[in-house]
Amino acid sequence: MRFNADQLTGQLTKGLLPVYLVFGDEAMLVEESSSLIRKKAREEGATERQVWHVEGRFDWSQVQWQEQTMSLFDSKRLLEIRLPSGSPGKEGGEALRRFVENPPVDTTLLIISGKIDKRSQKSKWFLELERVGAAISVWPIELSKLPGWITQRMQNCGLQFNPAIPALITERVEGNLYAAAQEIEKLVLLCTDSEVSEELVLASVADNARFQAFGLMETVFMGQAAKIPRVILSLKSEGIEILSVFSAVSWSLHRMVDMSIQLEQGANIEQVFSAQKPPVWPKSKSMIGGSLAKHNARQWKQFLCQMSEVDQAAKGSLQQCPWALLEILCLNVAGVSLHGQNKEFRLGY
């Protein structure tokens, strides 16, 4: 049989199948589905777990498909095969087919795989596994469905919250599933009375170097030039690595370059905002629109050249202070010109 990951819990209430193949390119969800199967196997009496990682020229003959020794106790095994490539190869395919022809009653086989393409899903080994057991496809959560996923996860953790909270978390983690899961785990620890407030979410997300860097870019796009040096100095003083800040700044600037090009080509600004991945959120539209209006596409591209200099200085190939170059870049984006000034001396780095 075949079903999606969200159907797994219900299927497991009916008992264990001989074989499970969990596959997909959302690693976190693949692992969580696999954990549910492991838990069920333990509940059903599995006291032994063997794990095999299939990489390179893997020797399939070393897999102990059958229990090697007789036991006086009615124990069961969980045999786990990790298949990151999504293909067992010819030898592996034959080994898996032989297993499912007569699976041992005391063994549950769990195969954890990366993405398996449509052609491979029509191969004999895949179809045989699907016939005897279950093939569980794990799909990435679409951005539009992420608030619903966050809602379900928070409810499962026993958290109480108003309907706006999942959307707020989605916005703050910018659609990143793993980051959303981490934030929910933090909220469970931080929330003393199970009631999650907007203030708690914002405080939790802010306590993260990555989001502090995005906070810098909000300051830049809002044109708050006087605040920029203080924010950068704070990041530097807290020991945050320049390259951690660089990644957020680079991501933000590349988005602005893309949007500026579309606008110069005559696209409607609302369509440009909604076409971004993730889209420009409603409360940020005024800020982003105002920043885009300050520079043309050629100027936005020039900022990427300055970004490259920050990168080179951070890696030591350019003999200048990367923090000073970053501040100059941010001030330029905010609309401040620093031509003709002794930048390093003036910036105090």
KARA-V891456 format. One record per residue. N is the residue number from 1. PHI is phi as a letter, one per 40 degrees, with the letter a starting at -180 (* if undefined). OMEGA is omega in degrees with one decimal (none if undefined). Layout:
# KARA-V891456
n:phi:omega
N:PHI:OMEGA
N:PHI:OMEGA
This chain:
# KARA-V891456
n:phi:omega
1:*:177.9
2:b:176.1
3:a:-178.9
4:c:-175.8
5:c:-177.7
6:c:177.1
7:c:-172.9
8:c:-177.3
9:d:178.8
10:c:179.9
11:c:-177.6
12:c:178.0
13:c:-180.0
14:c:-179.9
15:h:-178.0
16:c:170.9
17:c:-179.3
18:c:-173.1
19:b:171.7
20:b:173.3
21:b:179.1
22:b:-175.4
23:a:178.8
24:i:-177.8
25:b:172.1
26:b:-168.8
27:d:-176.9
28:c:-178.9
29:c:175.6
30:c:-179.2
31:c:179.8
32:c:176.4
33:c:178.9
34:c:179.4
35:c:177.0
36:c:179.5
37:c:177.1
38:d:-179.5
39:c:179.2
40:c:179.2
41:c:177.5
42:c:179.0
43:c:-178.9
44:c:174.2
45:h:178.6
46:c:-179.3
47:b:-178.9
48:b:178.2
49:b:177.1
50:b:-176.3
51:b:179.2
52:b:178.7
53:b:-178.0
54:c:-180.0
55:a:177.7
56:f:179.7
57:c:-176.6
58:c:178.7
59:c:-176.5
60:c:-179.7
61:c:-179.1
62:c:178.8
63:c:-179.3
64:c:-176.3
65:c:-179.5
66:b:174.2
67:c:-173.9
68:c:-177.8
69:b:176.2
70:c:-179.5
71:b:177.1
72:c:-177.4
73:b:-179.6
74:c:-178.4
75:c:179.8
76:b:-176.6
77:b:168.3
78:b:179.1
79:b:-173.3
80:b:179.2
81:b:178.4
82:c:-171.7
83:b:-173.4
84:c:-177.2
85:c:-178.0
86:g:-179.6
87:a:179.2
88:c:-175.5
89:g:-176.7
90:c:-179.0
91:c:179.4
92:c:178.1
93:c:178.5
94:c:179.7
95:c:178.9
96:c:178.6
97:c:178.8
98:c:179.7
99:c:-174.5
100:c:175.7
101:c:-179.5
102:a:-175.9
103:c:178.6
104:c:-176.7
105:c:-176.8
106:c:-172.8
107:b:170.1
108:b:179.6
109:c:176.9
110:b:177.9
111:b:-179.1
112:b:-171.2
113:b:169.0
114:c:-178.9
115:c:177.2
116:b:-174.9
117:c:-174.8
118:c:179.6
119:c:179.7
120:c:179.2
121:c:176.7
122:b:-179.9
123:c:-174.8
124:c:-177.1
125:c:-179.6
126:c:-177.6
127:c:178.4
128:c:176.8
129:c:-179.7
130:c:-178.7
131:c:-176.0
132:c:-176.4
133:b:-177.4
134:b:171.5
135:b:-173.4
136:b:-179.3
137:c:-179.7
138:b:-177.1
139:b:174.5
140:d:177.7
141:c:177.5
142:c:-177.3
143:d:-178.2
144:c:-178.5
145:c:-177.3
146:c:177.1
147:d:177.4
148:c:178.1
149:c:178.6
150:c:178.2
151:d:-178.7
152:c:-177.7
153:c:178.7
154:c:177.7
155:c:178.5
156:c:178.6
157:c:178.8
158:g:-179.2
159:c:174.7
160:b:-173.9
161:a:176.0
162:c:-173.1
163:d:-177.6
164:c:-173.9
165:c:179.5
166:d:177.8
167:c:178.8
168:c:178.7
169:c:178.2
170:d:-179.6
171:c:-174.5
172:c:178.4
173:c:175.8
174:f:174.6
175:g:-178.0
176:c:-174.7
177:c:-177.9
178:c:178.2
179:c:178.5
180:c:179.1
181:c:178.4
182:c:-179.5
183:c:179.1
184:c:177.2
185:c:178.1
186:c:-178.8
187:c:177.3
188:c:-179.7
189:c:-175.3
190:c:-173.3
191:c:-175.2
192:c:-176.6
193:b:178.8
194:g:-179.9
195:c:-177.6
196:c:178.7
197:b:177.3
198:c:180.0
199:c:-180.0
200:c:178.9
201:c:-178.4
202:c:179.0
203:c:-179.5
204:c:-178.8
205:c:-178.6
206:c:-178.3
207:c:-175.1
208:a:-175.4
209:d:-177.4
210:c:-177.5
211:c:172.7
212:c:178.2
213:c:176.7
214:c:174.2
215:c:174.8
216:d:-177.6
217:c:174.5
218:c:177.2
219:c:179.5
220:c:-176.3
221:c:175.6
222:c:177.4
223:g:-178.3
224:c:-173.0
225:d:-177.4
226:c:-176.9
227:c:-174.1
228:d:179.8
229:d:-179.4
230:c:179.8
231:c:-179.7
232:c:178.3
233:c:178.3
234:c:178.3
235:c:-178.8
236:c:-178.3
237:c:-179.9
238:c:177.1
239:g:178.9
240:c:-178.6
241:c:-179.9
242:d:-178.7
243:c:174.7
244:c:177.3
245:c:-177.8
246:d:-176.3
247:c:179.5
248:c:179.5
249:c:-179.9
250:c:179.6
251:c:-178.8
252:c:-178.3
253:c:177.8
254:c:175.2
255:c:-178.7
256:c:177.0
257:c:-179.8
258:d:-179.0
259:c:-179.6
260:c:178.0
261:c:179.4
262:c:-179.4
263:c:178.4
264:c:177.6
265:c:174.1
266:g:-179.4
267:c:176.2
268:c:-173.4
269:c:178.3
270:c:177.6
271:c:178.3
272:c:179.9
273:c:-176.1
274:c:-178.4
275:c:179.3
276:c:179.1
277:b:-5.2
278:c:-178.8
279:c:174.4
280:c:-176.0
281:c:-176.0
282:d:-175.5
283:c:-179.9
284:c:-174.1
285:c:-179.2
286:c:-179.9
287:c:-178.3
288:c:178.9
289:c:179.1
290:c:179.0
291:c:178.3
292:c:-177.5
293:c:-177.4
294:c:-173.5
295:b:173.8
296:c:-175.9
297:c:179.6
298:c:179.0
299:c:178.2
300:c:178.1
301:c:178.8
302:c:178.0
303:c:177.2
304:c:175.7
305:c:176.2
306:c:178.1
307:c:178.1
308:c:178.2
309:c:176.6
310:c:179.6
311:c:-179.4
312:c:179.5
313:c:-179.8
314:c:-178.5
315:c:174.0
316:g:-179.2
317:c:175.8
318:b:-173.5
319:c:174.3
320:a:179.9
321:c:-178.2
322:c:178.9
323:c:177.8
324:c:178.6
325:c:178.3
326:c:179.8
327:c:177.7
328:c:178.8
329:d:-177.6
330:c:178.0
331:c:177.2
332:c:179.1
333:c:179.7
334:c:176.3
335:h:-179.3
336:b:176.6
337:c:-178.7
338:b:-177.6
339:c:173.8
340:g:179.6
341:b:175.5
342:c:-166.4
343:c:-176.2
344:c:-178.9
345:c:-176.8
346:c:-176.7
347:c:172.3
348:g:178.3
349:c:none
